[in-house]
Amino acid sequence: MRIQYSKGFTLIELMIAVAVVGILAAIAYPSYQDSVRKSRRADAKSALLDAAQREERFFTENNQYTATLGTGGLNLSATTTDGYYTLAITNAAANAAGRISTYTITATPVAGTTQAKDTTCSAFSVNQIGVKCVKGGSYCSNGDTAAKTAVAACW
């Protein structure tokens, strides 16, 4: 009499395979989300640098900066190209001569998007002298070593 071997998987083997896949997914998914957040930071950085370039062009033509993103100012949308950040011009107060001589452009993550969960960098900003900041201005490229490291990691 010959012994018949069954073909296929037992329930235990199937459960082990499912458990292994579950463990791998639990490890891989957070890393994937972090990589996606990092890649989407480029949306903020490119929008900020474009806006800063437009501010400088505006200054060249008008001998002052503008506090307006839209028509009559930089002709930019308040939302970045991919829609993950909103832009705002702050710190654009007029001097004694009535001209705007400073600006800070900030890119803040849109609430409800995955970028809003980016606690490493959160809001990006750049000003008229090229100082780059992250975390809403908490860490800037002209600050101490820890601040410079944080900015370098995000920018």
C-alpha positions, 0 to 999 in steps of 0.5 A, spaced: 500 500 500 502 506 498 502 512 502 498 518 499 501 525 500 496 531 500 498 536 495 497 544 497 497 547 504 495 546 511 491 551 515 497 552 519 502 553 513 497 558 511 496 562 517 504 562 518 504 565 511 499 570 513 502 572 519 509 573 516 506 578 511 502 582 516 508 583 520 512 585 514 506 590 512 506 593 519 514 594 518 514 597 511 507 601 511 510 607 516 517 607 512 513 608 505 508 613 508 515 617 511 518 616 504 512 619 501 512 625 506 519 626 504 518 626 496 512 631 497 516 636 501 519 638 494 512 641 492 513 646 498 520 647 496 519 649 489 513 653 490 517 657 496 523 658 491 519 660 485 515 665 490 522 668 492 524 669 485 518 672 483 518 677 489 525 679 487 523 680 480 517 684 483 522 688 487 527 689 481 521 692 477 517 696 483 523 698 488 519 694 493 516 687 495 509 685 495 505 682 500 500 679 495 500 672 492 495 673 487 493 678 481 497 685 482 502 681 486 506 675 484 501 672 480 501 665 484 495 661 487 495 660 495 495 653 494 502 649 491 501 645 485 500 639 488 495 641 493 499 639 499 501 646 502 498 653 502 503 659 501 502 666 505 506 672 505 508 674 512 512 680 515 511 684 509 510 691 513 511 697 509 517 702 512 517 709 513 517 711 506 511 706 505 515 701 501 515 694 503 522 692 504 522 685 507 518 679 506 517 671 509 514 666 505 511 660 508 508 654 506 504 650 511 501 643 510 494 643 508 489 640 514 487 633 512 493 631 507 498 626 509 503 632 509 499 635 515 502 629 519 509 631 517 512 633 524 519 633 522 519 639 518 511 641 518 511 649 515 517 651 511 519 658 510 524 663 506 525 670 507 528 676 503 535 674 505 535 667 503 534 664 510 530 658 510 526 655 516 522 649 518 517 648 523 514 654 522 520 658 523 523 654 530 529 652 526 532 657 521 539 656 517 542 662 520 541 659 527 545 654 532 548 647 529 541 644 531 537 648 527 542 648 521 542 640 521 534 640 522 534 645 516 539 641 512 535 635 513 528 638 510 531 643 505 
